[in-house]
């Protein structure tokens, strides 16, 4: 299959083969996810609505693709938990404090997925961890990851351990929309430390902003004879509100109920409708009559009981997703990059998987890695490196090129140009931990031995 499809002897066929490669990868990943979520055990606890599958959700392309594919195979009456972890100093001010890069990326991707698949109950579980909690569990985490003892291993393990715990709060769609700032708020965009929270691929020599406002440019409704304006984006028909309803009429008649297909005109979370619904749900909450349908408006404490956790580990190592891969290419070209990727795959089981699996299974969860499915690994091993990545393109575009094509095929575009951040940096655990132990994040090299801040007394 692989050799017959991907013959690159003629440069003219390169673009065609790139698209074919992405199609095959999409099919293989879809099968890999199906194998790992089918027949997932439903928690017996009545504290949740029966989520059987959770995704370790950074908002990056790996986790978003896994979440999107799991939507096809998880029963429609079950929610899917999207677990996002973020660390901060202090036990208060979580909501008003600076956002971590992964939290912001996850919010943007979550909103896109809600628009793309509104029928699915996506539960955004925000795990906000004060550094005091890290210190309380430090000895236990060190024991789990032993004999690994570097500060990088501890930071990554800590992020996975708290993500696996899944203890947080469900953020409602209304809160998420209100806390995703516009790009005009430079103090938020800079993260308070003169660095962008999110970085996207550079195109045409200009940096794509981390936050984008909707265009104010109006266009005419597509329905013949209508002179009203249509929203600049969002409506699936490109029509005004009145004509959008008319165009959905035949579909509603066929279904026997209101189709409500348009994310712009039928979204109850926009405009006056959302404000009215928010007031109604707050009233219900105060009267003690809050129903399970109110997830979009409020947030509350919860612990995910999903036994199956999907992780994107393996995607970066196979498709050149890390910044060090670009550095290797710039120094020595594709042959050196190919050698490094093969080396990383060979050591992945001892370098990453043992540590990560022990941290996540410590909470009675089973982690599954669709990107390490045998068919996926075999396929990515066989196709040319140039189909997996194109280092002549900027960061956020050329790295993991094939996976970015897959994301666009699925219909998730928000993450498809997002520049990779490793979990220890995206969740901010490296910042808060390294600063307390080494004085600054710059002083803590990846392989530096972890400096414990706890006493060596009895457990």
DACORJO-V176682 format. One record per pair of residues at least 4 apart in sequence whose ideal C-beta (glycine too) atoms are under 7 Angstrom apart, sorted by the first residue. I is the first residue (numbers start at 1). J is the second residue. Records with the same first field share a line. If there is no record, write none. Layout:
# DACORJO-V176682
I=J / J
This chain:
# DACORJO-V176682
1=5
2=6 / 379 / 382 / 383
5=20 / 24
6=17 / 21 / 383 / 384 / 387
8=13 / 14 / 17 / 384
13=17
14=18
15=19
16=20
17=21 / 387
18=22 / 387 / 405
19=23
20=24
21=25 / 383 / 387 / 402
22=26 / 402 / 405 / 406 / 409
23=27
24=28 / 379
25=29 / 379 / 402 / 406
26=30 / 406 / 409
27=31
28=32 / 375 / 376 / 379
29=33 / 65 / 69 / 370 / 376 / 406
30=34 / 69 / 72
31=35 / 375
32=36 / 370 / 373 / 375 / 376
33=37 / 66 / 69 / 70 / 73 / 370
34=38 / 73
36=308 / 310 / 368 / 370
37=53 / 70 / 73 / 74 / 308
38=73
40=52 / 53 / 307 / 308
41=52 / 307
42=50 / 52
43=48 / 50 / 51 / 305 / 306 / 307
45=305
48=302 / 305
49=79 / 121 / 292
50=78
51=78 / 79 / 80 / 81 / 123 / 304 / 305 / 306
52=74 / 78 / 306 / 307 / 308
53=70 / 74 / 80 / 306 / 308 / 310
54=81 / 83 / 166 / 304 / 306 / 309
55=63 / 66 / 67 / 70 / 80 / 82 / 83 / 310
56=63 / 83 / 163 / 309 / 310 / 311
57=63 / 67 / 82 / 83 / 84 / 106
58=63 / 84 / 102 / 105 / 106 / 423 / 426
59=63 / 64 / 102 / 105 / 106 / 108 / 109 / 415
60=64 / 105 / 415 / 418 / 420
61=65 / 400 / 403 / 404 / 407 / 415 / 416 / 418
62=66 / 312 / 315
63=67 / 312
64=68 / 109 / 407 / 412 / 415
65=69 / 403 / 406 / 407 / 410
66=70 / 310 / 312 / 370
67=71 / 80 / 82 / 113
68=113 / 410 / 412
70=74 / 80 / 310
71=80 / 117 / 120
74=78 / 80
76=119
79=121 / 123
80=120 / 122
81=123 / 125 / 304 / 306
82=106 / 110 / 122 / 123 / 124 / 125
83=125 / 127 / 163 / 166 / 304
84=102 / 103 / 106 / 124 / 125 / 126 / 127
85=127 / 129 / 159 / 162 / 163 / 427
86=100 / 102 / 103 / 128 / 427 / 428
87=129 / 131 / 134 / 427 / 428 / 429 / 432
88=94 / 97 / 128 / 130 / 428 / 432
89=131 / 432
90=130
91=130 / 132
93=97
94=128
98=191 / 192
99=103 / 104 / 197
100=426 / 427 / 428
101=105 / 197 / 198 / 421 / 426
102=106 / 421 / 426 / 427
103=107
104=108 / 197 / 198
105=109 / 198 / 418
106=110
107=111 / 176 / 180
108=112 / 180 / 414
109=113 / 412 / 414 / 415
110=114 / 122 / 124 / 176
111=115 / 176 / 177
112=116 / 412 / 414
113=117 / 122 / 412
114=118 / 122 / 173
115=263
116=411 / 412
118=263
121=295
123=170 / 295
124=170 / 171 / 176
125=166 / 168 / 170 / 302 / 304
126=168 / 169 / 171
127=162 / 163 / 166 / 167 / 168
128=168
129=133 / 134 / 162
131=135 / 432
132=136
133=137
134=138 / 158 / 433
135=453 / 454
137=141
138=142 / 452 / 454
139=143 / 454 / 459
140=144
141=145 / 154 / 157 / 158 / 161
142=146 / 154
144=157 / 358 / 359 / 362
145=153 / 154 / 157 / 355 / 358
148=153 / 355
149=153 / 449 / 450
150=446 / 447 / 448 / 449 / 450
151=155 / 434 / 444 / 448 / 450
152=156 / 424 / 446 / 447
153=157 / 355
154=158 / 450
155=159 / 424 / 429 / 430 / 433
156=160 / 423 / 424
157=161 / 355 / 359
158=162 / 429
159=163 / 423 / 424 / 427 / 429
160=164 / 356 / 359 / 360
161=165 / 359 / 362
164=309 / 359 / 360 / 362 / 363 / 365
165=363
166=303 / 304
167=303
168=302
169=299 / 300 / 301 / 302
170=295 / 299 / 300 / 302
171=175 / 176 / 299
172=176 / 295 / 296 / 297 / 298 / 299
173=177 / 269 / 296
174=178 / 269 / 274 / 278 / 296 / 297
175=179 / 299
176=180
177=269
181=185 / 188 / 211
182=211 / 213
183=189 / 209 / 210 / 211 / 212 / 213
185=189
186=190
187=192
189=196 / 197 / 210 / 211
190=194 / 195 / 196
191=195 / 197
196=210
197=210
198=210 / 418
199=396 / 419
200=208 / 210 / 396 / 417 / 418 / 419
201=208 / 394 / 395 / 396 / 397 / 417
202=206 / 207 / 208 / 394
203=208
208=417
214=232 / 233
215=232 / 233
217=232
218=229 / 232
219=229 / 230 / 232
220=229 / 230
221=226 / 228 / 229 / 230 / 239 / 240 / 243
222=230 / 237 / 238 / 239
223=239 / 243 / 247
226=240 / 243
228=240 / 242
229=240
230=235 / 238 / 239 / 240
231=235 / 264
234=263 / 264
235=239 / 244 / 262 / 264 / 265
236=261 / 262
237=244 / 247 / 262
239=243 / 244 / 247
240=244
241=245 / 265
242=246
243=247
244=248 / 262 / 265
248=252 / 259 / 261
249=253
250=254
251=255 / 259 / 261
252=257 / 258 / 259
255=259
260=266
261=266
262=266
263=267
268=273 / 274 / 277
269=274 / 296
270=274
272=276
273=277
274=278
275=279
276=280
277=281 / 297
278=282 / 297
279=283
280=284
281=285 / 294 / 297 / 298
282=286
283=287
284=289 / 290 / 294
285=290 / 298
290=294
294=298
307=365 / 366
308=366 / 368
309=360 / 365 / 366 / 367
310=368 / 370
311=367 / 369
312=371
313=352 / 353 / 356 / 369 / 371
314=318 / 348 / 369 / 371 / 372
315=319 / 321 / 371 / 400 / 403
316=321 / 322 / 420
317=341 / 344 / 345 / 348
318=341 / 345 / 371 / 380
319=380 / 388 / 389 / 400 / 402 / 403
320=325 / 337 / 341 / 388 / 389 / 399 / 400
321=325 / 399 / 400 / 420
322=420
323=327
324=328
325=329 / 337 / 340 / 399
326=330 / 391 / 395 / 399
327=331
328=332 / 336 / 337 / 340
329=333 / 334 / 337 / 391
331=336
332=336
334=338 / 385
335=339
336=340
337=341 / 385
338=342 / 385
339=343
340=344
341=345
342=346
343=347
344=348
347=351
348=352 / 353
349=353 / 354
350=354
352=356
353=357
354=358
355=359
356=360 / 367
357=361 / 367
358=362
360=365 / 367
361=365 / 366 / 367
371=376
372=377
373=377
374=378
375=379
376=380
377=381
378=382
379=383
380=388
383=387 / 388
385=389
386=390
387=402
388=401 / 402
389=398 / 399 / 400 / 401
390=398 / 401
391=398
392=398
393=397 / 398
394=398
395=399 / 419
396=417 / 418 / 419
397=404 / 417
399=420
400=404
401=405
402=406
403=407
404=408 / 416
405=409
406=410
407=412 / 415 / 416
408=413 / 416
412=416
421=425 / 426
422=426
423=427
424=429 / 430
425=430
428=432
429=433
430=434 / 441
431=435 / 441
432=436
433=437
434=438 / 441 / 444
435=439 / 440 / 441
436=453
437=444 / 451 / 453
438=443 / 444 / 451
439=443
444=448
